[in-house]
Amino acid sequence: MGELIRIAGTADVKPGAGMVAEVNGKAIAVFNVDGAFYAIDNTCVHRGGPLGEGDVEGDVVSCPWHNWQFNVKTGTCVNNPSAKVTAYEVTVEGTDIKVRL
């Protein structure tokens, strides 16, 4: 199992929104869905758009470049279920959001 690494504080990710965190040279998108935090690869598998900058509706983020949609809990693409980005295990310790890499 990988190491738990702090990627953000709980106050850094507003409800219903996402942000991008850089961890060990890797961009990870972090989302707050009704107070629960989720993390997926930031790079859209379609054309490389920044998922952490996309609009969030429920548990789905839309890539700001071409509107491909991904479930932030599973990383599965809503438009093309055979496409997927990595979803990371997230743990909240106090006010720290950590992912297992």
C-alpha positions in Angstrom: 0.0 0.0 0.0 1.1 3.5 -0.8 1.9 6.3 1.5 -0.8 8.8 2.8 0.2 12.3 1.7 -1.5 15.6 2.6 -2.8 17.3 -0.5 -5.1 20.1 0.9 -6.9 21.4 3.9 -10.7 20.8 4.2 -11.2 24.6 4.0 -9.3 24.7 0.7 -12.0 22.8 -1.2 -15.4 24.5 -1.2 -18.6 22.4 -1.2 -19.6 21.5 -4.7 -16.2 22.4 -6.1 -12.8 21.1 -7.0 -9.2 22.2 -6.9 -5.9 20.9 -8.2 -3.1 19.8 -5.9 0.4 19.0 -7.0 1.8 15.9 -5.2 5.2 14.4 -6.0 5.1 16.0 -9.5 1.6 14.6 -10.2 -1.5 16.8 -10.6 -4.5 15.5 -8.6 -8.0 16.9 -8.6 -9.7 17.1 -5.2 -13.5 17.5 -4.8 -15.9 18.3 -2.0 -19.2 16.6 -2.5 -21.6 17.4 0.4 -18.6 17.4 2.9 -17.1 14.2 1.6 -13.7 14.5 -0.2 -12.7 12.6 -3.3 -9.5 12.7 -5.5 -8.9 11.6 -9.1 -6.2 12.2 -11.7 -6.4 15.8 -12.8 -5.8 15.0 -16.5 -8.8 14.2 -18.7 -8.2 11.0 -20.7 -9.9 12.6 -23.8 -7.6 15.6 -24.5 -5.7 16.3 -21.3 -8.0 18.9 -19.8 -7.7 19.9 -16.2 -10.6 18.1 -14.3 -10.0 20.0 -11.1 -11.0 23.2 -12.8 -14.3 21.7 -14.2 -17.8 22.3 -13.0 -19.1 19.9 -10.4 -22.7 18.7 -10.3 -23.4 16.1 -7.6 -20.6 13.6 -7.9 -19.8 14.3 -11.5 -17.2 16.8 -12.8 -17.2 18.1 -16.4 -13.9 18.7 -18.1 -13.7 22.4 -19.0 -12.2 21.7 -22.4 -14.7 19.3 -24.1 -17.3 18.5 -21.4 -16.3 14.9 -20.9 -17.8 13.9 -17.5 -16.3 11.8 -14.7 -17.6 10.4 -11.5 -15.4 11.9 -8.8 -15.9 8.8 -6.6 -14.9 6.2 -9.1 -13.0 8.0 -11.9 -15.3 6.4 -14.4 -16.2 8.5 -17.5 -20.0 9.0 -17.7 -19.8 9.6 -21.5 -17.7 6.5 -22.2 -17.7 3.9 -19.4 -14.6 2.2 -20.9 -12.6 5.4 -20.2 -11.4 6.0 -16.7 -9.0 8.2 -14.6 -7.4 6.9 -11.5 -9.4 7.5 -8.3 -7.4 7.7 -5.1 -8.2 6.6 -1.6 -8.9 9.7 0.5 -8.6 10.1 4.3 -9.4 13.2 6.3 -7.4 13.6 9.5 -8.5 16.7 11.4 -8.5 19.3 8.7 -6.0 17.6 6.5 -7.1 15.8 3.3 -4.7 13.0 2.5 -4.5 10.6 -0.5 -2.8 7.2 -0.7 -0.3 7.2 -3.5 
